[in-house]
Amino acid sequence: MARALAAARSLYRWLAREGVVEQNPAKLVATPKLPKKLPRVPTIEEMNAVIDGEMPEVAAFLNATGSCWNCFTDAASAIRS
């Protein structure tokens, strides 16, 4: 809905610049406010599974993204000990 309204506003803005219309009726319509969703946070069990290597596909991805993963696992292991 918001994209369609933005497209209508742009069209009428262009039509006004070209002199085809005098007013922009799309300006009178309020843009709907969509609720903001928070990201899902992994549970403690899921994080422990990643750290313990029980989820190799995730651990391999995280390990391949940089050396920070090693810092994270070292810190997590120290906290859990």
Helices and strands as residue ranges (DSSP letters): H 2-18, G 25-28, H 44-52, H 56-64, H 68-80
